[in-house]
Amino acid sequence: MQVLYKSTRGKGETVTASMAILKGLSEDGGLFVPTEIPKLDVPAEKLAQMTYQETAYEVMSRFLTDFTEEELKNCIANAYDAKFDTEEIAPLHEADGAYFLELFHGATIAFKDMALSILPHLMTTAARKNHVSNDIVILTATSGDTGKAALAGFADVPGTKIIVFYPKHGVSPIQEKQMVTQKGDNTYVVGITGNFDDAQTAVKKMFNDHALAAELNEAGFQFSSANSINIGRLVPQIVYYVYAYSRLVGKGSIKAGEKINVVVPTGNFGNILAAYYAKQMGLPIGKLICASNENKVLFDFFRTGTYDRKREFILTTSPSMDILISSNLERLIYRLTGENAEKCAELMQALSEGGEYTITEEMKKGLADFYGNYCSETETKDAIHATYQNSDYVIDPHTAVAAGVYKKYLADTDDHTVTVIASTASPYKFTRSVMDAIADKTEEMDDFALADRLSEISGVKVPKAVEEIRTAPVLHDTVVDAPDMPDTVKKILGIH
């Protein structure tokens, strides 16, 4: 069965998986979605015998049907290799009444590595398949983690350049240091004076700028995206939910066919959408528990059916979720409209013009799979502390938001189904927030001294990703205002 891709806003043509990966975004500004969600027809007992790489092939081959077996297996082998510091790639750790799915064992110690270590291989394979002669310019906005993971994935990949924009004052010191020390002749990192939403909006605008596309084409370039709007990011994320389920079956924690709940800390909605797609494929997931920080735009949406970005933007200790425009929610909205692209386009236009939209009562029924809640900054800190006290296990602030929301879910529902919490970053990426929650007298120490102290306390050695940037020189120091982003891109590419 061939799975094709179409736009959530319906004007663009239907394209193959490889073309959807190359384009990143449809011409009409919509996101690519599969024309149908394929079924996962491999028994859980069989999946339980498979490695991460074998599981990835079973899941991804169902979605990326125009890649040959050899092409896809080659992409998978190149992605999930010694870059990960554990053979399992995504181990499950039982702590404090749940299973934490550790998605941070890749090169940049955050869950974005799970998809961004394979995306460059999918993209260069897709370019060859579609006889693309232009260099591909990866244009990305980051709230902290995507940027570094994309830079690491695309560094020195022939035929590509990567330009990452990040909010200069909206990421953790370690996140920033990871980006600005990035090596690679084709990598460019630019700080902006606004917040993540300003960067993301400007990037989307550049994707939809046909005059700019023509200028680029003339100079031998074309844009693509490494943000979670790219279907090549989303499909690899489905894999780890299937893998987690199969591990639970394999170790006898659940029987094949038994439901699990999944808790995902999310701002842009991509990571929980991957779990939703896994459920649509037939993975036995009960509730999808959506955990927000104080920028609780998703929580409010689940509660009221109104998505309203007109609110104060709050900088929190979980910066990767400091987002008011959840791009990937559009893919869920499209499903809720009954795949009515016109209706979806109308709602997205209302969001961009008036800052809000409200879904119908009929659409609201489709949200029954989800439970939304949020954690305040104090509750996030408390969750780090409690998990450490109860289980001698250290989690980062994003994972703590999920752990805190899970406790609220239990209090609200008394539903004790076996639960997997997506653990999205290493505590070493946010040492100050973590150490503030579990240790005393940390004010005087810098982030690297805190990392050493965390290692002593937790018994987990400081990851290579942190050791490497300790003394690395800053290679990228450009900062611009958001309106100047297009000119900056042209300058980088030598287009005047």
ABEGO torsion letter per residue (X at the ends): XBBBBBBAAGABBBBBAAAAAAAGBBAAGBBBBBABBBBBABBAAAAAABBAAAAAAAAAAAABAABBAAAAAAAAAAABBAABABAAGBBBBBBGGBBBBBAAABAAGBAAAAAAAAAAAAAAAAAAAAGBABBBBBBBBBAGAAAAAAAAAABGBBGBBBBBBBBAAABBAAAAAAAAABBEAABBBBBBABBAAAAAAAAAAAAABAAAAAAAAAAGBBBBBABAABAAAAAAAAAAAAAAAAAAAAAGABBBGBBBBBBBBBAAGAAAAAAAAAAAAGBBBBBBBBBBBABAAAAAAAAAGBBBABBBBBBBABAAABBABBAAAAAAAAAAAGGBAAAAAAAAAAAAAAGBBBBBAAAAAAAAABBBBBBBAAAAAAAAAAAAAAAGBBBBAAAAAAAAAAAAAAAAAGBABBBBBBBABBAAABAAAAAAAABBGAAABBAAAAAAAAAAAAGBBBBAAAAAAAABBBABABBBBAAAAAAAAAAAAGBX
